[in-house]
Amino acid sequence: MINNKKVENPTFDPALRTYKANFTAEKATTISATFKRKIEKVTITYKPATNGNLIVKQGANTLASGASVEKGTQLSVVATANQGYELKNGKVLLGDKELALTREGQVYTGTFVVEASVEISAEFIATTALSAIDSPSILVYPNPASHKVQISNANPNSEVALYNMDGLLLQQVTTNAEGEVTLHVATLPTGHYLVRIGSSSILVDIRR
């Protein structure tokens, strides 16, 4: 502005990032300039996940795939695995880069600062290992099984649940005073199933 009057159509030099305007000063002149921060938007997209769920949040708000946010915004990623599945390597993909997430149960969380438009994806895989079981002496046998799965040496009155790979609860029983219980699987089709004992789990194969 020149003497509080707006200068119309100044010339912009993109190489120098400068604006130029010519005027004739006929008296004492006050020149002022106001700069506004340029807001650059980027797009966040993410693929629907199978065997789990993936969402991206800005603060408390969940973003729809294809949403635009300001460049430099911190976003949160929440990946939730279905029962019997886990997030592959504990990471999601941000384009061609990996972001490691923190796990708590079936939920994985993490944050990142978005600097460019990006597609986020997650891959959930079947759980294949027995995790931190309450007692190393717990037995789950036979595996593979065809008619019955026997559990022994567990804690008395422990909750035991059987899930299919879609996370559907098929059976729920409790161990007896000796820490034993039997799962009857004769009617189940061939496939992988998850047996959860307390907070631990193991993958069991049912074969015909």
C-alpha positions in Angstrom: 0.0 0.0 0.0 1.1 3.5 -0.7 -0.3 6.1 1.6 -3.0 3.6 2.6 -4.0 3.1 -1.0 -3.9 -0.4 -2.5 -1.5 -0.9 -5.4 -3.3 -2.6 -8.2 -1.8 -5.4 -10.2 1.9 -5.4 -9.1 4.3 -7.4 -11.2 5.4 -10.7 -9.7 8.8 -12.2 -10.4 8.5 -16.0 -9.7 12.3 -16.5 -9.8 13.0 -13.9 -7.2 9.6 -14.2 -5.5 9.3 -10.4 -5.5 6.5 -8.0 -6.4 7.2 -4.7 -8.1 5.1 -1.6 -8.7 6.1 1.9 -10.1 4.8 5.1 -8.7 5.8 8.8 -8.6 6.4 10.2 -5.1 5.2 13.9 -5.0 5.3 14.2 -1.2 6.3 12.2 1.9 5.2 8.7 1.2 4.4 5.7 3.4 4.8 2.3 1.9 3.6 -0.9 3.6 3.1 -4.5 2.6 1.1 -7.3 4.2 2.1 -10.9 3.5 -0.3 -13.8 4.0 0.8 -17.3 4.5 0.2 -19.5 1.4 -1.8 -22.5 2.4 -0.9 -25.6 0.4 -3.3 -28.5 0.5 -2.4 -32.2 0.1 -4.6 -35.2 -0.4 -4.9 -38.2 1.9 -6.2 -41.5 0.4 -6.2 -45.0 1.9 -7.2 -48.4 0.6 -9.9 -50.4 2.3 -8.2 -53.1 4.3 -9.1 -56.8 4.4 -9.0 -58.7 7.7 -8.8 -55.4 9.6 -9.7 -51.8 9.5 -7.6 -48.7 8.7 -8.5 -45.1 9.5 -6.6 -41.8 9.4 -7.4 -39.0 11.9 -6.7 -35.3 12.2 -7.0 -34.7 15.9 -10.3 -36.3 17.0 -11.8 -36.2 13.4 -11.6 -39.2 11.1 -10.7 -38.3 7.6 -12.5 -39.8 4.6 -10.2 -41.2 1.9 -9.6 -38.4 -0.6 -9.7 -35.7 2.1 -7.5 -32.6 1.7 -5.4 -31.3 4.6 -2.9 -28.5 5.0 0.7 -29.5 4.2 2.7 -30.0 7.4 -0.3 -31.3 9.4 0.2 -34.1 11.9 -2.1 -37.1 11.3 -2.8 -40.2 13.3 -3.1 -43.7 11.8 -5.2 -46.4 13.6 -5.0 -49.9 12.2 -7.2 -52.5 13.9 -6.7 -56.2 13.1 -9.5 -58.7 13.2 -9.3 -61.6 15.6 -6.7 -64.1 14.3 -4.9 -61.4 12.3 -2.1 -59.0 12.9 -0.6 -56.0 11.0 2.2 -57.2 8.8 5.6 -56.2 10.3 3.6 -53.8 12.6 3.9 -51.2 9.8 1.7 -49.3 7.3 2.8 -48.0 4.0 2.8 -44.2 3.3 3.2 -44.4 -0.4 6.6 -46.2 -0.8 7.7 -45.5 2.8 6.9 -47.5 5.9 5.6 -46.2 9.2 6.1 -48.3 12.3 3.1 -48.4 14.6 2.7 -49.1 18.3 0.6 -52.2 19.2 -1.8 -52.6 22.0 -3.9 -55.8 21.7 -5.4 -55.8 18.2 -5.0 -52.0 17.7 -1.9 -50.3 16.2 -1.4 -46.6 16.3 1.1 -44.0 15.1 1.5 -40.5 13.9 3.2 -38.7 11.0 3.5 -35.3 9.4 2.1 -35.1 5.9 4.3 -33.2 3.4 2.8 -34.4 0.1 -0.3 -36.2 -1.2 0.0 -39.8 -0.1 -1.8 -43.1 -0.3 -1.8 -45.1 3.0 -2.3 -48.9 3.0 -2.2 -51.7 5.6 -1.8 -55.5 5.2 -3.2 -57.8 7.8 -1.9 -61.4 8.0 -3.0 -64.5 9.9 -1.5 -64.8 13.3 0.9 -67.8 13.2 2.6 -67.9 16.6 1.7 -68.5 20.2 2.2 -65.2 22.0 3.5 -64.7 25.6 1.4 -67.6 27.0 0.7 -67.5 30.7 2.6 -70.7 31.3 5.1 -72.3 28.9 3.7 -75.7 29.9 0.3 -75.1 28.2 -0.4 -77.8 25.6 -2.7 -77.4 22.6 -3.0 -80.7 20.7 -3.3 -82.3 18.2 -2.4 -79.6 15.7 -3.5 -80.2 12.9 -6.8 -81.6 14.3 -9.9 -83.2 12.8 -12.4 -83.9 15.6 -11.1 -82.5 18.9 -8.5 -79.9 20.2 -7.4 -80.7 23.7 -6.0 -77.9 26.0 -4.1 -78.9 29.1 -1.8 -77.4 31.8 -3.6 -74.0 31.5 -4.6 -72.0 34.5 -7.8 -73.3 36.2 -11.0 -71.4 35.1 -9.2 -69.8 32.1 -11.4 -68.5 29.3 -10.7 -70.3 26.0 -12.3 -69.1 22.7 -12.2 -70.4 19.2 -12.4 -68.0 16.3 -12.4 -68.4 12.5 -10.2 -66.2 10.3 -13.0 -63.6 9.9 -12.9 -63.0 13.6 -16.2 -64.8 14.3 -16.4 -66.4 17.7 -17.3 -70.1 17.2 -16.9 -71.6 20.7 -16.2 -70.2 24.2 -15.4 -72.5 27.1 -13.6 -72.5 30.5 -10.9 -74.8 31.7 -11.7 -77.0 34.6 -9.9 -77.1 38.0 -7.0 -79.0 36.4 -6.6 -76.4 33.6 -8.0 -78.7 30.9 -10.8 -78.3 28.3 -11.7 -79.9 25.0 -12.9 -78.0 21.9 -15.1 -80.0 19.5 -14.2 -79.2 15.9 -15.6 -82.1 13.9 -18.3 -80.0 12.2 -15.8 -77.2 11.2 -14.6 -77.0 7.6 -10.9 -77.4 6.7 -9.0 -74.2 7.4 -7.1 -72.1 9.9 -8.6 -71.2 13.3 -7.5 -69.2 16.3 -7.6 -70.6 19.8 -7.3 -67.8 22.4 -6.3 -68.8 26.0 -6.6 -65.8 28.2 -4.7 -63.0 26.5 -2.6 -65.4 24.3 -3.4 -67.1 21.1 -2.3 -69.9 18.8 -3.2 -70.8 15.2 -4.7 -74.3 14.8 -5.2 -76.2 11.5 -8.4 -78.2 11.0 -8.1 -80.8 8.3 -10.5 -83.3 6.9 
